[in-house]
Every structure is written in C-alpha cells, then in structure tokens.
Amino acid sequence: MLKKIIFFILILGGLFFSDNFFTFQKKIIPIDNFKSPLFLTKKQKCFLPLHYSLGKLDNRFNLTSEEARQALLQAESIWEKAIRMNLLQYDEKANFKINFIFDQRQERTLAYKKLYEQLDQVQKTKGKMSKEYQELIKRYQIKLDVYQKRVKNFNTDLSQYNQKVAYWNKEGGAPSDEYKKLQKEKKELDKRRNKIETKRKELNKLIQKINLLAQKEKKLVENYNSNVRKYENNYGQKCHFDQGKYFGDHIEIYQFNNYSDLILVLAHELGHALQMKHVINSHSIMYYLAGDQDFKNLQPTKEDIEELKKVLKENHCL
Ligand SMILES: [Zn+2]
C-alpha cells in the first residue's frame, strides 16, 4: 500500500512544474511488480497422543474385551513409562482400531496348546497307571508263589495217595480201617484241590486286571500319538508368520501364545503406529522377530528408545 502513494505524487509534480508534456512523460516511473504476500508456515503439529481403541475381537482367541483392553493399556504404558510422555490414548471413539483377526495362525497355536495340555494329562494318568501296574505285578508274584507251593505240595500228597490206592487196588481192595483212612484223605485232598482251584481263578482274575490295565495304557499312548501325528500333518511345517500388522490406519493382531506374548505383539505394533521402524537388537520390542525379548518384564532396549526419540523428533513431538 505505501508504494502506490509515492508513485501518485510524482505524477502530479511532473504535471504542474514541467512546461513540456513530453519531457514530463519521460519522468513516469515504471510500476513495480506487486509483491505476493508471504506464505505463513503453520507450525507442524505433533500427532500425539494417538487415540486408539479395541475393534473386532474374535471370541476364539479366548480373550474378553476387558482383558484385551487391559493388555493394550499395559503395552501402551511400556512405551510411556520409558519416555515419560503421553504417547497413546485409549479412546472408545477413536477411528484407529486394534482388530483381533482369527485364522490358521491362532488355530495352530490353540491346537498346540491343547496337545501340550493333553500330554501333561497323559503323563499324569500314565504315571498313576504304571504305579498301579507295579503294585498289581507285585501282588501277583506273591500270590503266584503261594499258589505254586500249594500246587507242589498238593501234587506230592496226591501222588502219595494215588500210590497207596494203586497198591491196595492191586491187593484186591483195602481193609476197612485203611479204606476209611484213605477215604478221609481223599476228602481232604478234594477240599484242598477246590481251594487251589479257587486260588487259580483268583490269580487269573488278577492277570486279567493286569492285562486290561496294560491295554488301557497302550490305548492312552496310542491316542496321544495319533493326535501328535494329526497336529504334525496339519501344522507341522516350520514357518514365519506375522503375529500382528500395522496398516497405517489400524492394527491387526493374528497370533499370540499367551498373555505376555500378546503384550509384546501389541507393544511392537503400537510402536509402528508411533512411526517406529524395526531395530536390530533381538531383545528389542521393535526387533522384527519375537523370541529373545524378556517376556516376563518387557522393557524397551536402548535401540528401542533411540528409535522412539528419533521418530518423536521427526514428528515435532520432542
Ligand atoms: Zn514390525
């Protein structure tokens, strides 16, 4: 605006004080270009805290919404405590969702868990069975010993008796007192024989019980082994897969072994949501593979913190 006014006075001055129109015209000063107004640069705003909330949660994960929410808050606090900043904010209305997507990855995990629990049960049952088996075998051995001794004695007495009977039969019959004595002896032998027979049946029942137990144990192991084979056929191959993925506007969680594993997956993906990239220490939350991290007490490593500070600076948050 000021430049325009100065230009007008000069024209008027030329008009009144010059006697030559043409000379006057020569004095006209060319018009300056208009200067564009300066661009006002807006101070770039830090995107934090990032508002997020729980989205889809497939019930096959065996996780309640509250448990999932608590896990998210725990994962969030791992980063926030380390840097003492409010980086993330759980907010039901947030568009940024954490979705739990159930597919073969978690199905495999659950199948493995089931197999592992079954193994534990099988081992316990097998232990009980083997104890019972040993006890039965011991009882059987003792009873068998007694039985065999009885049979041996019986056979000795029987053969003596038979010899006597044969002798008297050869003589054409036994005298009356000898006959009575031998009849009494026979009765006792019959009684003993019956008792032995009862013992024999008892012993066989015990053997049956032992064999049945052995069969049951065999079936138990076979059943478990068949489940192991089924698992191997379905999921046996080694593979790398994503436990979770950050998509820019949402996160998907696919697989976790247990609660502390879930915390790592969430902390890692939330790390990506905070714009962090992978770091190269295998103990770091932001390492691309899970495994070496301290699951019981998950803390960001030096590399994690360096990466976090870097992205916070880049995003004008520090
Ligand atoms: Zn990653």
Boltz pocket constraint, residues with backbone or C-beta under 6 A from the ligand:
constraints:
  - pocket:
      binder: B
      contacts: [[A, 268], [A, 272], [A, 278], [A, 286], [A, 287], [A, 288]]
      max_distance: 6.0
